[in-house]
């Protein structure tokens, strides 16, 4: 069958709870390959919850639905504080990216406890702000930024990555609502080794199977390039 839309490929999926240093319980899901050992881990950070986003926002849901099977990746998704999805509601209230520092730390604690390999932070929109602001505090191989708006991450927080040897990869949609390729070149100029990927025809929400496949392909290219090209049919030939 063709891999598209909400199709969920085989994986071991587990509801998890994350406890933050300030005493909140966050709800989430961990998906790992059905039988193989994961080769790397995506810790996903969802878009702005006050705009209706959560752990099931479509790119992150499709990453968890497809990439354990197609690329041997573990995918951790969770609702940041005060966020509700079909999985449930995380304790607390949205804190504009401040208290969410503890949410990122709680997710990374679970990664360590489970011995999950080679973690990367994968942020989308608001989630990119959390990755930029707090990613350096954790043992990650790098950060992947989907549609970064650069509303909350300060110029100093961006520039702090200039001296960090870990990879920073940003996918910039041609028709983004907030940060388009030309401006992204300027706003990220402080990081000389950043990988900026301009996506022709791309939009902030990455709607449509063509954009979904492009995003998932770029994620796998960074984290486990040996799994490329990603199959378009299941079972994979």
Secondary structure, DSSP 4 states (H G I P E B T S, - for coil): -B--TT-----EEEEEEEE-TTS-EEEEEEEE-SSSPPSEEEEEE-S-GGGT--TT-HHHHHHHHHHHHHH-EEEEEEPPTT-EETTEE-SS---TTSTHHHHHHHHHHHHHHHT--SEEEEEETHHHHHHHHHGGGS--SEEEEES---SSS-HHHHHGGGG--SEEEEEEETT-SS--HHHHHHHTTT-TT-EEEEETT--TT--SHHHHHHHHHHHHHHH-GGGPSPPSBSS--
